[in-house]
């Protein structure tokens, strides 16, 4: 018996074991003297029975019968009332084992119940009994058994494990139907859970089953508990932390299950508040999770059956990315480069305050050591990671930095000695690669501030850490540049390049914001200074270039790219460097002419050439016209030959633009024609002609001579223009070609002479196609033929070449301005417009400014004037509408209105109107003005352009004045009417602006209400201020509202305004301290109306500098005496209108034409390279 008790009998076939439920009943009918072995045998038989049902797949007859036996047994074992329990025999056996401390039965009994739940879980017919059994297991007596088992010593691993497994089955049964019931008994069932989870291995170092089952129980809780219960588990904190801390001890399958559960049941649970998720994944929990990056996969076979393609490290990394970088997880909204507690909205200054800008104590930058952040938990977490040793650590941190830019400066303020000594070892490479990735991160939108850029820039000590982190300060990077290790040098150069790119992106944002506040302009300078202090001087990079050995072309290209970035982003830092790149440039151009060049080397040389062109263009010491020897070509001619021979690529377009600036800038070619296209086309090869070395030598000689003595050739061209009576432009090189032709003949080289003659003919024909002075070119042709009379062969060659071009002339290909340059310029304009549109609330200028008076389209109601009441006609605006018909675009309406006005004039003379004399004179002068100045009313062709509006709007303004003798303008109006019987239209605006702006007002009387009120002229619907304190305000506003503003409608009106220089007068007065707010608003209305006229915005930009004026106008403070509350403050309403006008000017202008105009204007041409020169401490 002892032997039988120690070893259970072999498993028998189920068909032979149980044929009815009664046999199952007899299994657990023990006597008082039954041994533990007998009990275990009975339990094992039941286990085998259940296991057979589970393992017998499909719907076999045997399995169906066994299920029926089990169902009948369950029905017989079911409790009759709530106070009773199911499976009383099994529960009694379990309780007896607990009393007798029979550990084998204490393990076997729960194991049987686990097997039972696993067997019935997929059968709907057992659902009710299963739920009832779960309730029985949660009664007080059974809870005591659970509590006792879970409180057992760690050595009783199997006892603890099977009870936890049974609890997991209960909580999972019927999709967690009783999960809340289980959690409700947490005082008994959960109090030991933390301790079990914290101990994953036995004293001998073996994995504990209890630990694994505790994990599964916890995961079941997270899956099935409701939000309230789950919140309590998470709030407890220690449970999750204990589980995660011991997770590295578990097998891969359980680790992956746990990570998936955290993602699905916590992170993606939308019912859990974000604050709770942040508490769940605090810095301690994240640090514990991060230890799984070092997870050793000792049990690879487990991975073969679960997530075989998803190792623990990858799953962990994906989970941490979702936790740390998503706004839906634990990431809190932050303000990027603006630390917590900063107030970037500008504080208004009172009249006693001196604005010190960024140097004032209010803007003191105190964030060099400690930087407050919103995401403190993430900050603590990333400090503990090792990005230099683990690439996944580095990727995680950079992703967090991209999502929360505020953490970058705070991280490096605590990691100042982050980088190890420079050497090509894995640690240094990993650390440097991480720093490189941080610098590569994009500049935060609006520098991190939500919605738009605020009034003040961020603390620059914070901004610079994201551009050049503290561990990469000047001494470190300079030492790296001096390294003998090529990898170290290459890495440093790439870092400097992307840092300069990032600085450039940041400065572009600051440039756009500089229009709103002077503080941004100061920030531009200070940030650039901080950057220059942290990076090596350009001389160090140039020294690196000089010490490169031949053959290292890829490294040379990287050095040149870095130098080019210095020239582009920090032109002032490169200004004092005496670095002539022409030897390298010439060498590269000559090497690229070889047809046997390897394709990879050619690609590298193209890359080098692009950077060399950028450097040479921005350097003042580049010797473009210098020839090493008499037989060689100058760099500018080599570049010309490269443009001729190379296919149409981005590099060729870049080279062409550099060439255009060089040759036209030195006066060799005309800047107003397509002269460069003509030169390139003339040198392009054909099937029968190709420019050889002699031709390029000749071109080189002519260009150099023209560059050296442009005045001489300019005098010749001007003289010949007078001789041929044609002032059309001509490139000066044509003069030099004619002058140097006789010297070609003296050399006596017949082949070269014929080749050069062919080019001259092609070039002159191309210049003619470029719309240059054909008559002067023909004069030059005659001179050259005369000089060739003694050389018959040369004469024949030249004559033949010109004749050939006459029969089949060269046609120029459509001009191909560099797409990159043009797109970049257009992009800058669009960025400026986008910034202004985003930085201000949407403002509709058409609603801000009153509409102009409507011009009648017909004469309805204006034709009958028999016995008119002129006083009523003036006040109602009927006479004004008749006069305004003379501005109509319909010539028929204008003609009829003119004849009606003549009729009305005679009616005035016969009327009894008290002011009929002045009214008669006014009508007479209008009619005489129309006649004398031929305003195309009677003699113009059909559809002729409408006449200038100023004549008739001035007359309408006078209607209201002459009808009111008490008007302050009565005297000036009558004085004007007595000057002449007709008006000089071109002098109307100058006369009245001088009368109003430069002479004293006629009266200082009180004209109406106080200055705070405004009135609106009914007939004009245009704002007119009435100021009792300043009579000149009234006169200026009256002129603007009743004359100038309604007179600005068409291109003809715009031309009158431009020639009268009214914009200069108005813009100047706007900036005057005495200018009233209402007048400023009217001046801005003039700008708005100008923008509505085709070409108006272009005129404002090119003739008045309106963009710069608007930026100044935006910052003008109010000093016009509107009370102490507003004295010395920037008006918010005016600022919004100015911003909207700046946007409107940008959008309505012809961007391409404006870019071309800027390129031709020296002020704009040197803007980038000379920007803030002298203000940056290099």
Secondary structure, 3 states (H helix, E strand, C coil): CHHHHHCCCCCCCHHHHCCCHHHHHHHCCCCCCCCHHHHHHHHHHHHHHHHHHHHCCCCCHHHHHHHHHHHHHHHHHCCCCCCCCCCHHHHHHHHHHHHCCCHHHHHHHHHHHHHHHHHHCCCHHHHHHHHHHHHHHCCHHHHHHHHHHHCCCCCCHHHHHHHHHHHHHHHHHHHHCCHHHHHHCHHHHCCCHHHHHHCCECCCCCECHHHHHHHHHHHHHHHHCCHHHHHHHHHHCHHHHHHHHCHHHCCHHHHHHHHHHHHHHHHCCCCCCHHHHHHHCCHHHHHHHHHHHHCCCCCHHHHHHCCCCCCHHHHHHHHHHHHHHCCCCCCCCCCCCCCCCCCCCCCCCCCCCCCCHHHCHHHCCCCCCCCCCCCHHHHHHHHCCCCCCCHHHHHHHHHHHHHCCHHHHHHHHHCCCCCCCCCCCHHHHHHHHHHHHHHHCCCCHHHHCCCCCCCCCCCHHHHHHHHCCHHHCHHHHHHHHCCCCHHHHHHHHHHHHHHHHHHHHHHHHHHHHCCCCHHHHHHHHHHHHHHHHHCCCHHHHHHHHHCCCCCCHHHHHHHHHHHHHHHHHCHHHHHCCCCCCHHHHHHHHHHHCCCCCCHHHHHHHHHHHHHHHHHHHHCCCCCCCCCCCCCCCCHHHHHHHHHHHCCCCHHHHHHHHHHHHHHHHCCCCCCCCCHHHHHHHHHCCCCCCCCCHHHHHHHHHHHHHHHHCHHHHHHHHHHHHHHHCCCCCCCCHHHHHHHHHHHHHHHCCHHHHHHHHHHHHHHHHHHHHCCCCHHHHHHHHHHHHHHCCCCHHHHHHHHHHHHHHHHCCCCCCCCCCCHHHHHHHHHHHHHHHHHHHHHCCCCCHHHHCCCCCCCCCCCCCCCCCCCCCHHHHHHHCHHHHHHHHHHCCCHHHHHHHHHHHHHHHHHHHHCCCCCHHHHHHHHHHHHHHHHHCCCCCCCCCCCCCCCCCHHHHHHHHHHHHHCCCCCCCHHHHHHHHCCCCCCCHHHHHHHHHHHHHCCCCCCCCCCCCCCCCEEEECCCCEEEECCCCCHHHHHHHHHHHHHHCCCCCCHHHHHHHHHCCHHHHHHHHHCCCCCCHHHHHHHHHHHHHHHHCCCHHHHHHHHHCHHHHHHHHHCCECCCCCCCCCCCCECHHHHHHHHHHHHHHHHHCCHHHHHHHHHHCHHHHCHHHHCCCCCCCC
